[in-house]
């Protein structure tokens, strides 16, 4: 049978576009695609770069989320939209997590954010510049793309491939692939305004988004989308016990002194463009890209005015840290401070709840110009709480051409040539803090520096339909890829890393909480790799379809890897088919993970300490067990079934993913005096203030298994059009091998933090003038953790939340809607430490366990209006 005669030139162009760009859409022809887009609740299954396949024939599972469902989700955060639709996807809020508060990581099938490949219009998306240093367990050290910059108004659909695909797309596709497909309309558009806030009265969000399609001559389109929003911060906090005691003793402490909640997001703007132009009957040029920017500011840990090391005390509050400013010999003046020897000032024992009211402090420090303590500075007597944030700028551009060769000896070969550049830049800012070593001359606000991730990709992809005497034409695909990524560290302002004159007296160096990057740590780190792949789709019989893929990838740093995938679908009878796949995969360490260094503030046994993250090849890292990073390697298989009966559609899939030599951040390792001496020799700043060191490592193996069940049904019920969808996921991860470098608590977090059971039930209903969208979310038990501290661990309760939106169609153009997420205000588990731990209740001020799978902010309501044209 010759399949080519069934395609027009335009439909053939569409087919190769979908196949080569990895769009993962499930159609046999344009008519089926249009029908599918009208029924956005239907789940499609496919997984080949060789050719698109129909829903029942494809061997691997994928969720297709249509534009209408995205719009009705009521959330402006793309991560939350996906979490509400795909049960095997989990997203955590990060109240105090360094840069993880700026770019939140997401987890598909229980694996870290950088184990899922992100595509835009089928092209590899660049990574974020943010590495989740305090990701807590599963995302600790994850370095993935920033999904949140993609506005829902720009999307035609989102496709979530729930199967390993490294043999087809390369590194990162261990857990699966998420492909965001941009709208390509040449006419019409929409504009929408939305406002909402949490039931608590905070987190007010305002958003305006729009989309417009325009013709580009008679043979092309220009589709433009934008989103602009602002979100106020939230607080789910209680006053810390120590802060309350200081306030009672006469110090003016803010309540709460330390905020646990979502960060403030200002001027969050994203602009996306998608452009296509038919060059002739057999070729098309395309161009798409984005510019996105936002400012983010979140809370940090409160600095206790009696105990904070390097600022107020270096012996846990026994004595006050006092700087000796006694003038030295004439002419020996250090930036306005004297050359004190550190022994001319009195020892101030902290014997009361307010050291500033002690007479020895008043006489020996407050009224002594040659002695200095930060307690006497305006606004610092009650301690301080830094605010950490930054400016995130994300840009990308992809250009290419695709079509069918007109050269005689290449007749029938479809091609797609493309090039892309993407960059993400995070410029950090920390305010309301200080560089203690500079004494009273320290500024309060700092720019600690920035990280920049940039990537180039060049691809050449080909497809050929050949007649091998099978049930249908065999689809053969192949291609070449060249990729370069660069991670750049830019030094901060001088005050953020400066070694001030009080350093020798025990005062900490650099902006407290997040010291700036020194010029010696600045630089660019680049790596290149190239790849070749082949992919075949074999319709062996009318009932049996087989898919084969092999990929070779070579890296400058650690050599080459070869991966393969085998998948098949067998149609037992018209309504039922079975499917399965086996594939190998890999995830290459990023150049950021291999070279980044940083200083973090974290908890160790309930004590706030500074910890240095060093490159794994740093001499100290090597001394503690670090080695040069190598790729993760994976083997996975799936077994499933697809059942279709009229308007009812159901899939059942079991998966098993084994990952060896997983890349993550090591446990925090306590430094010895010998380690500190070596660190000083290596030029690491503020060594005396450091307590711990960590580094990236390939230290443990895991096995993740689970079951996905997805069912959809459409009918005319309740005097209108009804659609129902049920999706369930069971997921379990077991750590098979690890060492002390990883540590027992991290293993516990990897295995227990995420709920093992997740489910969603969705009901969509449309009448002539009204529409109703309801989603019920189930979250199973999870491990409740607060402040990454093992003494706070509990088993969190299972919970159910409900999202609902009611729309009124004023006419064909205008729609208004009111809705709520977590309609019944289901609360997360409250922090309540047991007395046996010896830790007072709410020691750190958090009201809820931050690992709650549905967040800790509670119910959210909103109102929106939209106009379509």
N, C-alpha and C positions, 0 to 999 in steps of 0.2 A: 504494500500500500504506500502510495506517495502522499505524504502529509503536506507538502509545500503548497499544493493547489488550494488548500483550505484557507490560506492566509492571503489577505490583501497586503500591499506594500506597507500601508499604515499599521495594520494589525501586526505584521511581522516586525516592524520597527518597535511597536509596543512590547512585543514578546521578548525581543533581544534586550531591550532596555531593562525590562524587569529582571530577566535572567542574569544579565551581566552585572548589573548594579546590585544584585543581591536583594532586590526589593521584597522577595519572599511572598509575593501576592499569589493567590490561588485562583486562576481563571484558565479556561480553555479558549476563550475569545472575549472580545470587548463586551458583548451582550451579557455574559456571565459576570464580568467584573462590575458592570453597572447594577446588576441585580444584587450582587453581594454588598455593594456599598449602601444600598437601600436597607439591607438587613444587617446592621452593624453588630448585633449581638452574636451572629454566627461565628464559630471558631473555625479557622482554616488550617490546613496542615500541608506543609511542603518542606523542601530543604535541599534544593539543587541549584547550582549556578548554570546548569546546562539548559534547562527549559522550565517554564512554569507548568504547574500541574493542577488538576482539579482537586476539590476538597477530599473526596473519598479515596483518591489514588496515591496521595503523597505519603511518604514513609516516616516523616517526623512531625512532631506537634508544634503548632504556633498559634498564639492568640492574636487576632486582628481586632484592634480597637478603633472604631470609626469616629469621624469628627463629631457626630451628633452625641455619642456617648461621652466623649471628652468634654464637650460643651456642657452637658448636663451634670457632670461630676461635681460642679460647684466649687472646685478648688482651683486656685491660680498657680499652684506649684505642680509642675509636671511630675515630680517624684510621687506626690500624694495621689495624683490621678492614676498613675500606674499601679501604685500599691492597692488602691481600691478595686482594681479590675483583675489583677494577676495575683492570685493567692500565694504563689511561690516567691513573690517579690516582697521583701521587707525593707522598710526605711525607718531609721531612728532619728528622733530629734536630738540635738547635741547642745545642751545648755552651756556647759563650760568645757570646751574641748579644743582649745587653741584654734588652728585654722579649719578644723572640721566643722566649726560653727559657720564658716563662710561658704563651704561647698560640702553638702551632705552626701555621704556615700549611700548606695543602694545595694541590696544583696538579692541575687536571683539563685534560687535553689540552695540557700544556705552557704554560698561561697562569697568571698569578698567582692567589692565593687569592681575591681580591676580584673575579675575573671569573667566578666560579661563584655562582649564586644559591642560598641555603639557605632551605628551607621546613620548617616543622613543621606537620604536618596540613594542608599546602597553604597555610599562611599565612607571609608573609615573616618571616624571623627577623632580629632586631636584630644589629648588628655588635658585635664586641668593642671594648673601650676601648683595646686594645693595637694599636699600629702597629709593624710590623716594621722598625725603623730600621736594623738590621744583618741584613737578610734575605738578603744575598749574591746578587746577580744577579736571578733571576726574582721573588723575593718582596721585593725591596728597596723598602720603603715600602707594602707591601700592608696593607689595612685591611678584613679580613673578619670574619665571625662566629666565635665560639668553639664549634666542633663537639664538643670533648672533654667538654663538660658533659653531653651526652646519654647516659644509661646504656643499655647494651644490653638490660637487663631490661625497659625501658619500651617496646621497639619491637616492633611487629607486622611491619614490614618497612621496608627502605630502598630508595628508587627513585632511580636515577641516570640522568637524561636527558642523553644525550651529543649535544646539538644546541643551537644558539643559540635562545633563547626570549624575547628582550627584547620582541618585539611582543606577547607574551602576559602577561609578568610584570614588565616594566620593567627598570630599571638592573641591571647586574651579570650578567645571564644570557647572557654572550658565549660562554663555554665550555660552559655547560650548567646544569642544575638538579639539586640533590640534595634530595629530599623525605623527611623522617623521619616515618613514620606510627606514631602511638602505639597501644598496645593498647587495645581497647575491650570486653574481656570483662566480663560482669556477674557472673561467678562464677569460682571457682578461683583458682589462683595458684601461686607458687613462691618458694623461698628457696634461695640458693646461697652457699657459702663457698669461697674459693679462696686458695691460697698458692703462691708460686713465687719463684725467683731465677735469676740468670744463672749460667752454668757457672763464671764467674770467682769466684762466691761473694758477689757484691754485688747491689745493685738489688732486694733482697728486697721483694716486694709481697704485701700481704694485702688481701683484698677480701670484702665481704659485700654481696649485692644481693638484692632481692626484688620481687615483684609480687603484687598481690591485686586481684581484681575483685569488686565488690559491686553488688547491685541498688539502684537509686534508685527506690523505689516499684516498681510492676509495669511501668513504662514507661520505665525509664532505667537507667543504669549509672554507677558510680564506679570508675575503674581507677587505682590508686595504685602507684607504683614508687619505689624508692630504691636508691642505691648509695653505699657508704662504703669508701674505700680509703686506704692509705698505701704510699708507695714510697720506699725508700732510694735515695740517690744511687749512681751508678756512677763509676768512674774508669778511663779507658783512657789513661793518662799515663805518661811517663817524666820523670825529673828534668831540669829545664832545665840547660843547661851553666853558665850564670852562677850559678844557685842552688847547684849542686854545688861550684863554685869557692869560693863564700862559706862553705859548710859546711866545706870542707876547710881554710879559713883560720881556723876557730875560731868562726864564727857559727852559731847554732843555727837552721838553716833546715829547715822541714818538707819531707818527701819524699813525694809531689811538692809543690813549692811552688805549682804551678798545675795545677788539675784540669780535664781534658777528659772530660766524661761527661754523663750525664743528670742533671737536677736532682733534689733531694729534694722530694717532694710529701707534705704532711701534711694530715690531716683533710679529705680530698677527699670532700665529700658533695654528692649531688644528689638532689632529690626532685621527681618529676613527677606531675602529676595530669591525668587526662582524664575529663571528665564529659559525659554526654549525657542528655537527657530528651525523650521524645515529648510535645509539648503537646496534640496531637490527631492525627487520622489523616493530616493533611497538613502538619504542622509539627513542628520539633524545635528545642530550645535546646541549646547546647553551651558548654563552658567548659574550657579547659586552660591549663596554665602550669607554671612551675618555680621552685624556689629552689636555687641551687648556690653552693658556696663551697669554696675550697682555699687553702692556703699553699704557696708555691713558693720554694725557695732554691737558687741555682746558683753556680758559680764565676765568677771574673773574672781579669783579667790580673795576674800577679805584678809588684809594684813593686820594681824593683831599687834597693837602698840606696845606690848610687853614682851612678845616672844618671836616676832618675825626675824629670822637670821639675816645677818648682813645689813640690817636697817635699825632694829630696836634692841636686839639682844643676841648674843652668840652662845648663850648657855641655857636656852629654853626658858628665859624669863627669870633666872636667878638674879642676874645683875643687868643693869642698863648698859647698852653700848654707847660709850661716850668718846667723842673725838677730841684729841688734844691739839689745840690751835696755838699753844704757847709759841711766841715768836722766837726764832733762832738768831744766829749771828746777823749783824747788819747786812742787808742785801740778799739774804737767803729767804726769799719769799716765793711761795709756790701758788701762783694764780690767786693771790689775795688771801690765801690761808697760810697760817704760820707753819713752821717746820717742827711741829710738836713731836716729842719722842714717844708719846702715848703713855707716859707714866706720871705726868704732872697733874692729872685730873683725878678727883676722888672716885672711889668705887661706890656706885649707887646700887645698893641692894633693893630689889623690888619687893617691898614688904606690905603693900596695900593694893587696893583695887584701882587706884589711880596714882601712878608714880608722880604725876605733875603736882600733886598736893603734898608730897613728902617734903619735909623741911630740908633734908640733905640734898634733894634735887633742886629745890629753890635756891639754896645757898651755893651749891657746888656747880650747878649747870646754868640754871635760868639767870642768875645774877653774876655769873662768871664769864666774861667775854672770851676767855681763853679755852673754854670747854663747851662742847657742842653735842646736842642730841636732837634727833628729828622730832621728838615730842614737843620741843619748844617752837617749832615752825608753825605758822598759821595754817590751820586745816589738817595738821598731821598728828595732833595730840591724841585723837581718837582712832588712829590707824587710817588706812586708806584701802580702797578697792579699785584696782586698775580696770579700765575698759579697753577691751581688745577688739580690733576690727581691721577693716581695710577696704581698698577699692579693687574691684575685680573687673577686668576688661577682657572680653573674649571676641575674637575676630576670626573669620575664615572666608575662603573663596575657593570654589571648585569650578573648573572649566574643562570642557571636553567635546568630543564629537562622536557620533555613533551612527551606524547604518549598515549597508550591505556593499561589499566591494563590487566595483564594476569592471575590474580587471578580469579578463576571460579565465585565466587559470585559477583565480580565486572566487569564481562565480558561486554564489550560494553561501559564502562565508560572511557572517555578521561580525562587526567589530565595535569596540568601544575604547577610545583612547581618552585618557583624562589626566589632569594634573591638579593638585590641591595644595593649599598652604593654610595652616591653622595656628593660632597663637592664643595663649591664655596667660594673662599677667595679673599677679596678685601683689599689690603694694600694701604693706602692713602699716598699721598705726596703733600705738598704745598710748592711752591718755590717763590722767590722774594717777601717775606713778612717778618714779624718780630714779636717778642714778646715784645711789647712796654714796659712792666713792667721791662724788663731787661736792658733798656736803650741802650747805645752804645755797650754793651757786647752781645746783641742779635744776634744769627745766622740769616741768611736770608732764609735758607731752613730747612724744618721740615718733620718728619714722624709722623703724628698725631695718628697713630694706625691702627688697621684693624678690619674688621668684617669677621666672618666665619660662613657660613651656612652649616650644614651637616645633612644628612638624611639617615636612614635605612628603608628598606621596605622588608617584607617577605609575599609572596602570595602563596596560594594554591587554584587553580581553577579547576573546573570539568564540563564536559558536558556529557549528556546522551541523545540519540535519542530513543524515546519510541513511540509505536503504540497505540494511543488512539482512533482509528477509525475515524480520521479526514481525510482530503484530502491527507495529507502527514504526515510523522512522526513529532511528537512534539519534539522540541529541548529544553531540560532543562539544565540550567547552575546554578552553585552556587560556592561560594568560601569564603575564609577567608583571612583577611589582618591584618598585624601588622605594625605599622609605628611609627618611632621615629624621631623627628627633634630637632636639637640643634642650637641655635644662640649664638655665642661667641664674646665677645668684648675684644680686646687686647689693653692694654694701649700704648700710643704713647711715643716717646722719651721725656725725662724730660723737655727739653726746650719748647716743644710744649704746655705744660700745666703749666709750672712753675709760681709761684707767685713771681715775681721779686721785688727788693728793691724799685722801683718807684710806686708800686701798691697803696700805701697810698696817693700818690699825684695825682691820677686820671688816671694813665696810664693803658691801658688794659692788661689783663692777657691772655697768650696763643698765639699761632700762629694766627695772625690776618686773619680773613676770615674763618678759620676752626680750632678752638682750639683743641688740642689733647685730647684724652680720658685719664682721670685720672685713677690711679690704683684703686681708690674707685669705679669707674664706670665699671671696667673690671670684667669679669665673664662669666660663662656659664649658659644658660637658656634652659632647656630641657622639652619636653612634649611628651607623648606617647598616642597613640590611637589604637584601634582595631576595626575591622569591619567584618560583614558577609552580604552576599547578595544572592538573588536568582533571576533568570532571565528566562523567558519562551517565546518561539516563537511558536505561535499556528496557523497553516494553517487550519483555520476553514472550509473554502470551497475553491474551485479553485480560487474564486475571492477575498476572504477576508483573510487577514493575520493580526493577533493581536500580540502585544508584551507587556509583563508585567515584571516589575522589582520592587523589594523592597530591601532596604538596611538599616541595623542598624549600627550605628557608635557610639562608646563610647570614650570619652576623659577624661583624668585625671583631667583636670581643670574645665570644665564647664558642665560636664555630657554627656548625650547621645542625639542622634537625629535619627529619622526614616524618610526615604524619599522613594517615590515611583514614578513610571512612567508607563503610559498607552499610547500605540501608536497603530495605525492601518492603513492599506492600503487596499482600496477597488477598484478593477478593474472594472470600469463601462463597458468598452469594450476593445478590443485589444489595441487600441491606447491611451486610456485615463484612468487614475486612480486618485483617490483622497486619501488624507492622512491627518492624524492629530495626535497630541500628547498632553498630559497633564502631567506635572511633577512638583514635589516639589524639592527644592534644598537647599543647604546651603554652606556657605564659613566660615571656621573656622578662627579666628584671628591667625596670625602667632606669634610664640614666640618672634620674632624680634619686631613686632608691639606692643606687650604687654610690652616689657622691654627696648627698646632702648631709649637712651638719646643722645642729640647732641646740638651743638650751630650752628646756621645758620646765614648767612648774607642775608637780604632781604630788599625789599622796603616797606615802609609804608607811604602812601600819598606823594610819591616822595622823601622820605628821606631814606637814607641807614642806617639800624639799625641792631643790633644783636638780635636774637630771640632764646630762649632755647626750645628744644623739650624735654618734660619730659614723663616718663611712666604715663599712665592714673591713676595709683594708688598712685602716688606721692602726698603728702599732699597738695601741691600747686595746682596740677591738680584737686584733689578732691574739694578743696576750690572753684575752678573756674568752677566746673560742671563735672569733669571727674569721670568715674566709671570703674570697671573692665570690660574688653571687653567680649562680647558674640558673638555667630555666627550670620552672616547674614542669613536670611531665604528668600526663593524665591518661587514663583509660576509662572509657565509659560505655555503657550499653543501655538501650531502652527496649522495652517490649510493650506493645499496646494493641488496642482495638478501636475501630471506628464503626459506629452503628448509626444508620440513617433510616428513618421511617416517616415519610411525608414531611411534615414541618418539624419533626423532632430529630435532633442531632446530638450524639453523645460520643465522647472519646474517653478512653481509660489508658493511662500510660504509667508503667513502672520504670524508674531510672536508677542507675548505680554509677557513681562517679568516684574513681580512685585517683587521688592526686599525691604525687611523691615530691619531696623536697619543696614544700610550700614556702613561699617568700613572705616574711612578715617581720615586724619589729621584735627584737628579743625582749625578754624580761628585763626590768631595771636591775642592774648588777651593782651592788654596793662597792664603793671604791676603798681600797686600802691606801695607806700612806705612800707605799711604793708606786701604786697606780697614779696617785696625784702628782708625784714627782715626775713621772714620765709624761703626764699630760702637760705639765708646765714646760717641760723640755720641748714638747711638740707645739707649743704656742697656743694652747686652749685657754681662753680667758676665764678669770674668776674661778680658778680651780679650787681654792680653799672653800668657796661657797657651794661647790658641787658635792652631792652625796652619791650620785649614781651615774651609770653610763649604760646606754643601749645602742644597738646597731641592727641593721637589716641582716637577715640570715635565712638560709635554707635549712630549717631545723626539724620539721615535722611532716608526717604523712597523715592523710585523712581519707576516710571512706564516707561518702554522702549518698544516701539512698532515699527514695521517696516515691509517692504515688500522686499523680494528677488525675482528677476526674472533672470533666467539663461537659455540661449538658445545656442545650438550648431548645426552646420551643416557641413558635409563633402561631397566633390564632386570632380570630375575631371573637372577642369576649367582652362582656360588660358594655355592650353597645359601642364598641370601639375596637381599635387595633391593639393587640397585646403581644408583648414579647417577654419571655422568661429566660433567665440564665442562672445556672448553678455551677459554681467552680469550687473544688476542694483540693487541698494539698496536704499531704503528710510528708514531713521532711525530717531526717535524722542524720546527724554528723557524728562520727566516731574518730578520735585521734588514735591512729595506729602506732605511731612512733614519735617520741619527742625526748628532749634532754632537759637538763636544768637551765639551759639557755632560754627555753620557752617557758618553763615553770608550770607547776600544777594548777595555779589559779587561772592562767590563760587557757589551758586545756579545758578547764571547767567552763569557762566562758564560751569557748568555741562550740562545746557540746550542748550547753544548756541555755544560753541567752535568748535564742530565738524560739518562738513557740513551735512545737512539733506539728500542731494541727492549725490550719487556717482554712476558712471557707467564706464565700460570698454568695448571696442570693439576690438577684436583681429582677425587678419588675418594671417594665416600661409600658405606659398606657397612653394612647392618644385618642382624643375625641375631636369633634369639629373645632371647638374653641379652647379646649384645655389639654394640657399634657401633664402626666404624673410620672416621676422617676423615683423609685425607691430601691435602696440597696441595704441589705442586712449583712453585717460583717461579724464573723466569729473568729476570736483569737483564743487559742488554747493556752494552757499554763506555760509560763516562761520563767527564767531566772531573773529575779529583781536584784539589780546592782545599783548602788549609789556611790558616786565619786570614785569609781574604779577601785573600790576598797573591799577586800574579801570579808571583813567583819560585818558588812551590811547586807549580805546575800540572803534572799528569801526565795521561796517558790511563789511567784505571782499568780494570781487567780485568773482563770479563764473569764472571758468577758464577751459581750455582744454590744455592738454599736449599730445605729441606724442613721443612714443619710437619706434625705428626701428633698425633692424639688417639685414645686407646682408652678406650671407655666400657664399664662393666658395669652392666646393669640388675638391681639387686637384686630389685626388684619393680616394680609399675606406678608407685610413688610415689618410690622412692629410686634414685638413680644416682650412681656414683662414676666419676671419670675421671682418667687421667694423660696428660699430653701434653707436647709440646715445640715451641717455635718455633725455627727454624734448628737442627734436630735434630742435624746433623753439624757444627755450630759453624763454619760458613763465615766466615772472617775478611775484614774490609775490607782494602783496600790499605794497607800501612804507609808512613808518612812516611819518605822517604829522599831528602833534598835532594842534588842533584848538587854536586860540588866546584866546578864552573865558576861557580855562582851566588855563591860566596864566603860562603855561609851555612852555619854548622855544622849537622850533623845534629840534628834535634829541637830547634832553637833555642827553640821555644815550648812544648815539652813534650808535644805531641800525638802519640799513637802511630799513629793512623789518620787518613786523609783524611776530613774531616767531611762531604763531599758524597756519601759512599757511599750508594747508593739503598736498601740494605737495612740501613742503620745500622751502628754501630761497636761495639755491645755484645756481639755474639756470641750463642751459644746460650742459650736460656732454657727451664727446665722448670717444671712446675707440677702440682699435685694439687688436685682440686676435688670437692665433693660437693653434690648438689642434691636437694631434696624438692619434689614437685609435689602439689598438692591441688585 
